[in-house]
Amino acid sequence: MIHKTAIINPKAEIHPSVEIGPYAIIGENVIIEENTIIGAYSYIEYAHIGKNCKIAQSVCIGTAPQDFKYKGNVTYAIIGNNCTVREFSTIHRGSSTEKTLVGDGCYLMAYSHIGHDCCVGKEVIMANVASLGGHVYVEDYVVFGALAAAHQFVRIGKLSMIGAGSMVTLDVTIYACLW
C-alpha cells in the first residue's frame, strides 16, 4: 500500500490500511488513520489526518506557517475524517496557537489554502483557489466559491455562502450570502 519511492519518517504513525503514492514524503510527527489515501508527490509533516481521507497529489499539509511570529515551535495541522484535499492545496500548521484544524467531511478543491491557526468546521467546501488567511474561524457547512478569500482574524458564520471572487474582510453572520 506504500509505494517503494515514498519517503516515510520512521517515527510517523501510519495505519496499515493507508495508501501512499509515489514520491510522497511523510515527515516527523505525523499520524495517518485508517483507509486514508495520500497522493503522489505530497508532503506531510506535523499533522494528524483522520480516517477515510483522500489527499490528492502534490498537497502540502503541516508545513511551517507563513507568519513572521513563528519561531519554530512544534505545532500541528489536524484534519478530521472523510475529508478530500485536492491537488496543490496547502494547509499550514499553527504558529501562535498549537494547531490548525479542519473538521470532518470537508472538501478542499485544487489550489485551496488554509493558513496558520485557522479553525474550519465540518463539511466546509472550498472551491478552486479559495484561501483563508491566518486565524480565520469558519463555522460548519460554509461554501466558498472559486477565488474567494478571507482576511486574517475574520469569523464566517454557519451555512454561509461566499461567492466566487469575493474578499471577506469583516465577520460574516450565519446564513449569509456574500457576492
Summary of the structure (lengths in Angstrom):
residues: 179
radius of gyration: 15.5
end to end distance: 43.8
largest distance: 48.4
contacts: 662
relative contact order: 0.11
helix: 0%
strand: 35%
